[in-house]
């Protein structure tokens, strides 16, 4: 628990820095002449770099430890925020987002750290707490970003985020301990899988439980994060929301996500099981996306912005918790990274597609289509629940 508390503090402060920038990025980009499609490309740049780096980060952490990988990611993130602070054009914003994605590729390592330090029975709850503290960072970050933007513009926001990343890096260097001493060690007969082999396994064995869980995660996270990051364009078009007030909408999403993950998730998972809770989360997420796409008034927007964090707060921790038990403990970091690679591909495609659809057909269309895609994952979830565990499961159980 002591190790998890230190990790949670690290994850919280890191998310504050990221959340300071993301809601403001569409406004900065449009000031430099970017269209909605270019805004989508800038948003996707983070995920492009993240998906390229996540399996490598995961394998490095499996081999050398979670702590060194997390510290390296924080250092890269701090450098990226400094670059963002001095970016004065769309190309420089693009470079800053790519470097941010490289540092953010350690998210799978962070989840593997939590899985290492938790028992299988407590893993989903612990992952829920991890996403809760990051959601709490998403509560504080946008408001802090809007305040720094008022005081110092983009440079103030970027340098403030860089300072936070540097401070949390020093904190982690001093207090974060290695987690893998609690993880099961691979047997001498097992050769760890490479990142490419794991990706091929997910594609070629889509009927197995672990790949199905990854596909559910891929579609759902793309549908949410790929569209919610373009929501400032919808809110600006329909409600006149500006960069000075958008942070409070994102703040509400994060606050409700914290409540769901800390109070609701564990009780529902204990009472109903992880897969039924994940299905309920998928339905809630789809409903929130559809309502947001249809909304032309503040009350309807708030209904959509209420259902979406309920859905994500239930769906993502359950899927990740089940995945951590469906793979070998010696490859947990790798598969967590692969999950984020597939999720990153989705988060690349969705914002680009959302920007294109907004330019051509209207700001609400991406939200409607995303809702339909999330509902399409329900048969996959049913198949996972009915399927036997992969062969790696007995090792995790031991």
QUIPE-V114675 format. One record per residue. N is the residue number from 1. PHI is phi in degrees with one decimal (* if undefined). PSI is psi in whole degrees, -180 to 180 (NA if undefined). NEAR is the number of other ideal C-beta (glycine too) atoms within 8 Angstrom. Layout:
BEGIN
[[N	PHI	PSI	NEAR] [N	PHI	PSI	NEAR]]
END
This chain:
BEGIN
[[1	*	-37	4] [2	-62.0	-42	6] [3	-64.5	-40	11] [4	-65.9	-39	12] [5	-62.7	-42	8] [6	-63.7	-43	13] [7	-63.1	-41	14] [8	-63.3	-41	11] [9	-61.5	-44	11] [10	-60.6	-47	14] [11	-65.6	-37	13] [12	-62.8	-52	12] [13	-66.0	-37	14] [14	-61.6	-42	14] [15	-68.9	-33	15] [16	-56.9	-46	13] [17	-62.5	-44	16] [18	-65.5	-43	14] [19	-68.6	-21	16] [20	-64.5	-32	15] [21	-94.5	-42	15] [22	-57.4	-48	11] [23	-66.0	-25	14] [24	-87.7	-18	16] [25	-56.9	-45	14] [26	-59.1	-35	13] [27	-70.3	-44	11] [28	-62.6	-42	10] [29	-65.1	-43	13] [30	-66.9	-29	9] [31	-64.6	-28	6] [32	-90.8	9	10] [33	96.1	12	5] [34	-77.8	142	9] [35	-84.7	177	7] [36	-61.7	-37	10] [37	-64.0	-42	10] [38	-66.9	-37	11] [39	-59.8	-43	17] [40	-60.5	-39	15] [41	-65.0	-41	12] [42	-63.9	-42	14] [43	-63.0	-41	16] [44	-70.2	-25	14] [45	-57.1	-39	12] [46	-57.7	-48	13] [47	-69.6	-32	16] [48	-59.6	-50	12] [49	-67.7	-37	16] [50	-65.2	-45	16] [51	-67.0	-31	16] [52	-71.7	-32	10] [53	-97.4	-23	11] [54	-59.3	-48	17] [55	-61.7	-38	14] [56	-64.5	-44	10] [57	-58.6	-43	16] [58	-62.6	-44	18] [59	-69.2	-38	14] [60	-59.6	-42	10] [61	-69.3	-34	18] [62	-64.2	-34	13] [63	-89.4	-43	6] [64	-110.7	-11	6] [65	118.9	154	9] [66	-73.3	-39	15] [67	-59.5	-50	11] [68	-60.2	-38	10] [69	-66.7	-42	14] [70	-64.1	-43	16] [71	-63.5	-42	12] [72	-63.9	-41	9] [73	-62.2	-39	14] [74	-65.7	-39	15] [75	-64.6	-43	10] [76	-64.7	-40	11] [77	-62.0	-44	15] [78	-60.5	-43	13] [79	-63.3	-37	11] [80	-64.4	-39	14] [81	-67.7	-35	17] [82	-62.3	-43	11] [83	-62.2	-41	13] [84	-60.8	-39	16] [85	-60.5	-33	13] [86	-105.6	7	9] [87	-73.0	130	12] [88	-128.1	22	5] [89	-157.5	165	7] [90	-62.1	-44	11] [91	-58.7	-39	6] [92	-70.1	-36	11] [93	-60.7	-38	15] [94	-62.8	-46	11] [95	-61.8	-43	10] [96	-60.6	-41	14] [97	-66.6	-37	16] [98	-64.6	-43	12] [99	-67.5	-38	13] [100	-58.6	-41	16] [101	-64.8	-36	17] [102	-60.3	-46	12] [103	-67.3	-36	15] [104	-73.9	-6	13] [105	-66.2	-10	18] [106	-83.3	5	14] [107	-59.7	-37	10] [108	-65.5	-34	16] [109	-64.6	-42	17] [110	-61.3	-44	13] [111	-66.1	-38	13] [112	-63.8	-37	17] [113	-58.6	-46	14] [114	-62.7	-43	14] [115	-63.6	-39	13] [116	-60.6	-41	13] [117	-91.1	6	11] [118	-123.5	149	12] [119	-74.1	156	5] [120	-54.0	-37	9] [121	-68.5	-28	4] [122	-101.1	1	8] [123	-65.9	-45	14] [124	-62.6	-40	15] [125	-63.4	-43	11] [126	-64.8	-42	13] [127	-65.3	-34	16] [128	-64.2	-40	15] [129	-65.3	-38	12] [130	-60.2	-49	15] [131	-68.5	-25	13] [132	-67.5	-45	13] [133	-69.9	-32	14] [134	-69.8	-35	11] [135	-65.9	-36	17] [136	-63.7	-37	13] [137	-64.0	-35	17] [138	-69.6	-21	15] [139	-72.8	-49	12] [140	-76.7	-35	12] [141	-59.4	-53	17] [142	-59.7	-42	19] [143	-64.9	-42	11] [144	-64.6	-39	12] [145	-62.6	-44	17] [146	-63.7	-38	16] [147	-66.1	-44	8] [148	-67.6	-32	12] [149	-64.8	-39	14] [150	-64.7	-35	6] [151	-82.9	-42	6] [152	-135.3	7	9] [153	68.3	-163	6] [154	-56.1	-37	11] [155	-64.9	-41	9] [156	-64.2	-39	12] [157	-64.9	-48	17] [158	-64.2	-45	17] [159	-68.7	-34	12] [160	-63.9	-43	14] [161	-65.3	-39	15] [162	-63.9	-40	14] [163	-63.1	-42	8] [164	-63.0	-44	12] [165	-62.7	-40	15] [166	-66.4	-42	9] [167	-64.6	-44	9] [168	-70.7	-28	13] [169	-63.7	-43	12] [170	-64.2	-41	8] [171	-60.5	-47	13] [172	-65.6	-38	14] [173	-59.7	-36	8] [174	-83.6	-40	6] [175	-115.4	-21	7] [176	-77.9	122	13] [177	-95.3	162	8] [178	-71.9	144	7] [179	-102.0	-22	14] [180	-70.7	-9	10] [181	-65.3	-20	5] [182	-92.7	-9	6] [183	-85.9	153	10] [184	-66.0	138	8] [185	-87.8	144	5] [186	-67.9	147	9] [187	-71.9	160	5] [188	-63.9	-23	4] [189	-81.4	-14	3] [190	-95.9	129	8] [191	-100.8	120	3] [192	-56.7	141	11] [193	-74.8	147	9] [194	-82.2	167	7] [195	-61.4	-44	14] [196	-63.6	-40	7] [197	-65.1	-39	8] [198	-65.5	-40	14] [199	-63.8	-43	12] [200	-62.6	-37	8] [201	-62.4	-43	10] [202	-64.4	-40	14] [203	-72.7	-44	8] [204	-82.1	-20	6] [205	-121.7	54	8] [206	-64.9	-16	9] [207	-82.8	-12	7] [208	-76.8	155	9] [209	-57.0	-49	12] [210	-60.6	-48	12] [211	-60.3	-37	13] [212	-64.1	-41	15] [213	-61.6	-40	14] [214	-65.4	-39	14] [215	-67.6	-39	13] [216	-59.8	-47	16] [217	-60.1	-43	15] [218	-59.7	-48	13] [219	-69.2	-44	13] [220	-69.1	-42	16] [221	-71.0	-33	13] [222	-65.8	-42	16] [223	-61.9	-39	16] [224	-81.0	-63	14] [225	-69.4	-29	9] [226	-70.9	-26	20] [227	-101.8	-36	15] [228	-66.0	-27	9] [229	-75.5	-16	11] [230	-98.1	1	18] [231	-62.0	-28	10] [232	-56.4	-32	12] [233	-68.3	-40	12] [234	-66.8	-46	14] [235	-65.8	-36	12] [236	-67.1	-41	11] [237	-69.5	-41	6] [238	-97.8	-29	9] [239	-122.2	-2	8] [240	72.2	25	5] [241	-71.9	138	9] [242	-114.3	179	8] [243	-66.2	-17	10] [244	-83.3	-14	7] [245	-124.5	-12	9] [246	-61.6	-31	17] [247	-58.6	-29	14] [248	-75.5	-29	10] [249	-68.5	-45	14] [250	-65.2	-34	14] [251	-61.1	-40	13] [252	-65.3	-43	10] [253	-56.5	-48	14] [254	-66.3	-40	18] [255	-63.6	-44	11] [256	-67.6	-36	13] [257	-61.1	-38	15] [258	-62.5	-45	13] [259	-61.1	-46	10] [260	-62.9	-45	13] [261	-74.4	-31	15] [262	-91.9	-29	10] [263	-110.1	-40	7] [264	-94.0	-43	11] [265	-57.2	-55	17] [266	-59.5	-43	9] [267	-66.7	-41	8] [268	-67.8	-40	11] [269	-63.8	-40	14] [270	-66.2	-39	6] [271	-80.3	-38	5] [272	-111.8	-24	7] [273	100.4	157	6] [274	-67.6	-43	10] [275	-67.4	-45	11] [276	-58.1	-38	8] [277	-65.9	-39	14] [278	-63.1	-41	15] [279	-63.2	-44	11] [280	-60.1	-42	10] [281	-61.7	-39	16] [282	-63.3	-42	17] [283	-64.7	-44	11] [284	-63.5	-42	13] [285	-62.3	-45	19] [286	-61.0	-42	14] [287	-63.3	-41	11] [288	-64.0	-41	17] [289	-63.2	-45	18] [290	-63.9	-44	12] [291	-65.7	-40	12] [292	-61.6	-41	16] [293	-64.6	-28	14] [294	-90.1	-15	9] [295	-69.6	135	12] [296	-127.1	11	5] [297	-140.0	159	7] [298	-61.8	-42	6] [299	-59.3	-42	6] [300	-66.7	-39	12] [301	-59.6	-42	13] [302	-68.8	-33	9] [303	-63.6	-47	11] [304	-62.3	-42	16] [305	-73.7	-10	14] [306	-88.8	-44	10] [307	-69.0	-36	13] [308	-62.1	-50	16] [309	-68.4	-27	15] [310	-62.2	-46	14] [311	-63.9	-48	18] [312	-68.7	-35	13] [313	-64.8	-27	20] [314	-93.5	-38	17] [315	-74.8	-54	14] [316	-65.7	-46	13] [317	-62.5	-37	15] [318	-65.4	-45	16] [319	-63.5	-44	13] [320	-67.6	-39	14] [321	-62.5	-43	12] [322	-66.6	-37	15] [323	-64.4	-39	15] [324	-63.2	-23	16] [325	-95.5	-10	11] [326	-96.6	0	12] [327	-128.4	165	13] [328	-62.6	143	10] [329	-63.5	-30	11] [330	-73.7	-11	11] [331	-120.4	17	13] [332	-64.1	-46	15] [333	-61.6	-40	15] [334	-60.9	-51	15] [335	-70.8	-31	14] [336	-62.9	-40	17] [337	-65.8	-40	18] [338	-63.5	-40	17] [339	-57.1	-42	15] [340	-75.6	-24	14] [341	-65.2	-49	14] [342	-65.1	-40	15] [343	-63.5	-35	14] [344	-66.6	-40	15] [345	-58.2	-43	12] [346	-64.4	-41	15] [347	-74.6	-15	17] [348	-78.0	-48	12] [349	-68.4	-42	11] [350	-65.8	-48	15] [351	-63.9	-38	18] [352	-63.8	-47	12] [353	-63.1	-39	11] [354	-63.9	-43	14] [355	-62.2	-42	16] [356	-62.4	-47	10] [357	-66.2	-37	12] [358	-64.0	-42	15] [359	-64.9	-38	8] [360	-92.5	-38	5] [361	-124.6	-11	5] [362	126.1	156	6] [363	-72.3	-18	9] [364	-89.0	-19	11] [365	-59.8	-45	11] [366	-58.1	-34	16] [367	-69.5	-39	14] [368	-65.5	-46	12] [369	-65.0	-38	9] [370	-62.7	-39	16] [371	-60.8	-43	15] [372	-64.2	-39	9] [373	-66.7	-38	11] [374	-64.3	-42	15] [375	-62.0	-30	10] [376	-68.8	-14	8] [377	-80.3	-12	13] [378	-60.0	-42	10] [379	-61.5	-34	7] [380	-63.5	-41	10] [381	-64.8	-38	14] [382	-64.9	-40	9] [383	-65.8	-38	10] [384	-63.9	-43	13] [385	-63.8	-33	7] [386	-87.0	-17	5] [387	-81.7	152	10] [388	-71.7	160	4] [389	-66.2	155	10] [390	-72.0	167	10] [391	-64.8	-20	5] [392	-72.4	-19	11] [393	-59.8	-42	10] [394	-57.4	-37	8] [395	-63.1	-42	9] [396	-65.0	-41	13] [397	-62.3	-42	6] [398	-61.5	NA	5]]
END
